[in-house]
Amino acid sequence: DPNVGAFAVINLVVYYLLFAAGYSQVKNLRMMSVVSLGYYLSRILSGIFALSYKSANGNGMLFEFTSKSKQGAVRISLVLQLIICAVVILALDIITGGAVLIANAILFVYVYSLCTKEFGGINGDTCGFLSSLIELVTVLIVGILAIFTAR
């Protein structure tokens, strides 16, 4: 894209370097399972994010999808999936799983406050941003804990 700025490219390179660093420390199947569930967790939290908060504007694809969905049923389904995902993550490794869940809960609240302050609500791009950050944080938490716990 000729319109991308230099800082966007630098941020993207840093993002992928952090991703690679986290993955380089994943040493066993249990840790990889927690990382894999992080992708599922990111989609669940992104869906809850999209359905639970005010849209930044009254148009766009995210607004169209969320305004026409049966929000109550979808929200209940997502919360049930979140509970199941959290239980499985904790069953795999209570320390790593707990750290992943706590870090992602803090990230969820931070991104929400950032979106409401900067954009007046959420949109499809901010949901994708949240999803990408959850995936990165999950890999980094697992990688860092792998170093310090020698698992």
C-alpha positions as CSV (number, residue, x, y, z in Angstrom):
1,D,0.0,0.0,0.0
2,P,1.7,3.2,-1.1
3,N,-0.3,5.2,1.6
4,V,1.1,3.3,4.6
5,G,3.3,5.4,6.8
6,A,6.8,4.6,8.0
7,F,5.6,4.2,11.6
8,A,2.9,1.8,10.6
9,V,5.6,-0.4,8.9
10,I,7.8,-0.2,12.0
11,N,4.9,-1.1,14.3
12,L,4.0,-4.1,12.1
13,V,7.6,-5.3,12.1
14,V,7.8,-4.9,15.9
15,Y,4.4,-6.8,16.3
16,Y,5.7,-9.8,14.3
17,L,9.1,-9.8,16.0
18,L,7.3,-9.9,19.4
19,F,5.1,-12.7,18.0
20,A,8.1,-14.7,16.9
21,A,9.8,-14.1,20.2
22,G,6.8,-15.5,22.1
23,Y,6.5,-18.5,19.8
24,S,10.2,-19.3,20.1
25,Q,9.6,-20.1,23.8
26,V,6.6,-22.4,23.4
27,K,8.2,-25.7,24.1
28,N,5.5,-28.3,24.7
29,L,2.0,-29.3,23.6
30,R,0.3,-28.0,26.7
31,M,1.7,-24.5,26.1
32,M,0.9,-24.7,22.4
33,S,-2.7,-25.6,23.4
34,V,-3.0,-22.5,25.6
35,V,-1.7,-20.4,22.7
36,S,-4.1,-22.1,20.3
37,L,-7.0,-21.4,22.6
38,G,-5.9,-17.8,22.6
39,Y,-7.0,-17.5,19.0
40,Y,-10.5,-18.8,20.0
41,L,-10.5,-16.5,23.0
42,S,-9.7,-13.5,20.8
43,R,-12.7,-14.2,18.5
44,I,-15.0,-14.6,21.5
45,L,-13.9,-11.4,23.2
46,S,-14.1,-9.5,19.9
47,G,-17.6,-10.7,19.4
48,I,-18.6,-9.6,22.9
49,F,-16.9,-6.3,22.3
50,A,-18.9,-5.8,19.1
51,L,-22.2,-6.6,20.6
52,S,-21.8,-5.0,24.0
53,Y,-20.7,-1.5,23.2
54,K,-21.9,1.6,21.3
55,S,-20.8,1.9,17.7
56,A,-18.6,4.8,16.8
57,N,-20.9,5.7,14.0
58,G,-24.3,4.6,12.7
59,N,-23.0,2.9,9.6
60,G,-20.3,0.4,8.5
61,M,-20.3,-3.4,8.3
62,L,-19.9,-4.0,12.0
63,F,-22.9,-1.8,12.8
64,E,-25.0,-3.5,10.1
65,F,-24.2,-7.0,11.4
66,T,-24.7,-6.2,15.1
67,S,-27.9,-4.2,14.6
68,K,-29.6,-7.0,12.7
69,S,-28.5,-9.9,14.9
70,K,-30.4,-11.4,17.7
71,Q,-28.1,-9.8,20.2
72,G,-29.4,-11.5,23.3
73,A,-29.0,-15.1,21.9
74,V,-25.6,-14.3,20.4
75,R,-24.3,-12.6,23.6
76,I,-25.4,-15.6,25.7
77,S,-23.7,-18.0,23.3
78,L,-20.5,-15.9,23.4
79,V,-20.5,-15.8,27.2
80,L,-21.0,-19.6,27.4
81,Q,-18.2,-20.1,24.9
82,L,-16.0,-17.7,27.0
83,I,-16.7,-19.7,30.1
84,I,-15.9,-23.0,28.4
85,C,-12.7,-21.6,26.8
86,A,-11.6,-20.2,30.2
87,V,-12.2,-23.5,32.0
88,V,-10.2,-25.4,29.3
89,I,-7.3,-22.9,29.4
90,L,-7.2,-23.1,33.2
91,A,-7.4,-26.9,33.1
92,L,-4.4,-27.0,30.8
93,D,-2.2,-24.8,33.0
94,I,-3.6,-22.9,36.0
95,I,-0.7,-20.4,36.3
96,T,-0.2,-19.7,32.6
97,G,-3.9,-19.9,31.9
98,G,-4.8,-17.6,34.7
99,A,-2.1,-15.1,33.6
100,V,-3.4,-15.2,30.1
101,L,-7.0,-14.6,31.2
102,I,-6.2,-11.8,33.5
103,A,-3.9,-10.0,31.0
104,N,-6.6,-10.3,28.3
105,A,-9.3,-9.0,30.6
106,I,-7.2,-5.9,31.4
107,L,-6.5,-5.5,27.7
108,F,-10.2,-5.7,26.9
109,V,-11.0,-2.9,29.4
110,Y,-8.1,-0.8,28.1
111,V,-9.0,-1.1,24.4
112,Y,-12.7,-0.3,25.3
113,S,-11.6,2.9,27.2
114,L,-9.3,3.9,24.3
115,C,-12.0,3.4,21.7
116,T,-14.6,5.4,23.6
117,K,-12.1,8.2,24.4
118,E,-10.6,8.4,20.9
119,F,-13.4,7.4,18.6
120,G,-16.6,7.7,20.6
121,G,-17.3,4.0,20.3
122,I,-16.2,0.9,18.5
123,N,-16.0,-0.1,14.9
124,G,-14.9,-3.1,12.9
125,D,-11.3,-1.9,12.8
126,T,-11.1,-1.6,16.6
127,C,-12.6,-5.1,17.0
128,G,-9.8,-6.4,14.7
129,F,-7.3,-4.4,16.7
130,L,-8.5,-6.0,19.9
131,S,-8.4,-9.5,18.4
132,S,-4.8,-9.0,17.2
133,L,-3.7,-7.7,20.5
134,I,-5.3,-10.5,22.4
135,E,-3.4,-13.0,20.2
136,L,-0.1,-11.2,20.8
137,V,-0.6,-10.9,24.5
138,T,-1.5,-14.6,24.8
139,V,1.7,-15.7,23.0
140,L,3.9,-13.3,25.0
141,I,2.4,-14.3,28.3
142,V,2.9,-18.0,27.5
143,G,6.5,-17.3,26.2
144,I,7.5,-15.2,29.2
145,L,6.1,-17.7,31.7
146,A,7.8,-20.5,29.9
147,I,11.2,-18.8,30.5
148,F,10.6,-18.1,34.1
149,T,8.9,-21.3,35.1
150,A,11.3,-23.6,33.1
151,R,8.4,-25.7,31.7
